[in-house]
Amino acid sequence: MIEATALVGTAPATGMALTAATNWLDRPAIEGERRTWTWREIHLASLALAARLGDATAVCNLCASRLGFLVTALAALRRGALLILPPSGGNAEMGAVIAGDRGTFVVGDPQAWPEPWCGDRYLQCLPDLGCSAADDAHLAWQPRWDKVAVRLYTSGSTGVPQPQPKTLGQLVAGARALSARLAREIAGGVAALERIVCSVPPQHMFGLECSVMLSLVAGTPVLDRRPLLPADVRAAFDDRRPAAWIATPMHLRNLAHADGEAAPGCRVTIVSTMPLSPEVAVLAERRLGAPVLEIYGSTETGALAMRRTAAEAAWRPLPGVRLEAGADGTTASGAHFASPVAVPDRIAPSPDGTFALLGRQADLVKIAGRRASLAGLDRLLLDLPGLEDGAFFLPQTGQFTERLCLIYAGPPLDPAATSRWLRERLDPVFLPRTFIRVERLPRTEGGKLRRAALERLYDEWQGVDTSPQLLMAAAPGRHLPS
């Protein structure tokens, strides 16, 4: 069993910004293009929206802006309504989330058009309506820490997204554990950061923990943007104030390989949602001049462990987290999620309290008697020259002779050169025999690839040409629009 040092204290009410404590109210909370919003203004706006929610029992938060998301989240929490964070913006999924519940309201940004499935239960988040006077005592509140307050959804990488309930106490405890670990990694800890820049949506567990709950607990302001392209990331750090960047390995890879200055104000980068290769981490640290920290976790548990991928292969659990290795997976326990939780990943503990991540049983593919992790194979692709984005895919045909496909986006790849590059890094039985080029891979907003989405791409590609000769040979010229 691997156990990290326990958190000091048990009371979750350390998020002074969350509870609108007087000494936090006039500090900056959200930094927008036109103005900076203080915590006082955020809480005033949340009170105004809470009044508009009427008798809502649940609030589905579709706001993409950091300002709108935070105001809507606090409005729902103040009302005692369940805050629903949807798995994506897809109509079918969203309709299923709120179907049949007249008590569920949907809140979106002012500039967003309501989806048809919202019906008459759609509200726009209008923060400016809340800018009225209120004394400090009126703004202060103490939520019910042990009540289920938020419902997130798993990414659905291997199936249908599953609901995951969270109490506010668990989310605050998770942010505190993350803050305690960051204090070991960066000088001055979170208090030394003047801003959080986040490239992932706040509806995702990773984005919620690192850009919403960490801000509420530490009082660190968040930039009201979601920079995705390298130029946008650089612009977010232009004023050179010390800041943290929350990103996926794909965002990091793109910035590391882009021309020009990286991000002059970045003091730490925190990545998750997909495997990060050590090579990309090393290159990114050189470009940024700051540590790159990778989080291991899940929607079910939140962050469990962290490592500096450029310098270490082993993971160290966050404070208060206990991991116990089993034959088929791992048992995780901690204060910031309902414990214990069975995690499908297999780990190898070390005497120093760290562990190696061996992968998960469902992620393993077996070809010609050899086994490999799809996540590990995909990690290799992050370093493949000329590849914009890609993933390995094993069709479920039931044929013993079936081989991997490479589904990729970007300029056409030379199959011979690609195979030579891969042959130096993996067992030849895992070399892709089929190359399927698409305009873009169907990643979720958090960077995940669902198997069902890859299966659809493969089935569509087969519809273009299903000749056996093509399926058994590299076909980089085939192009399938996404």
Protein Blocks (a to p, Z undefined) as FASTA:
>chain_A
ZZddddehjbfklclmlnopaklmmpcfbdcfkbccdfklmmmmmmmmmmmnomafbdcd
fbfbfklmmmmmmmmmmnopacdddfblcfklmmmmmgoiakbccdddfklccdfklmmm
bccddfklmmccddfklmpccddfkbcfbdcddehlnmccddddddfklmmmmmmmmmmm
mmmmpghijmlpgbdcdfbdfkbmklmmmmmmmmmmnopacddbddfbfklmmmmmmnop
acdddddfklmmmmmmpgcjfblmbcbdcdehiacdfklmmmmmmmnopacddddddfkl
opfbdcdfklocbdcddehiacdddfklccdddfkbccddddfbdcdddfkopacdebjf
klpcceehiacdfklmmmmmmmmghiabdcdddddehpakbccddddedjdddfklmmmm
mmmmmcfklpcfbdcddfbdcddfkopacfklmmmmmmmmmmmomcfklmmpccfkbccd
ZZ
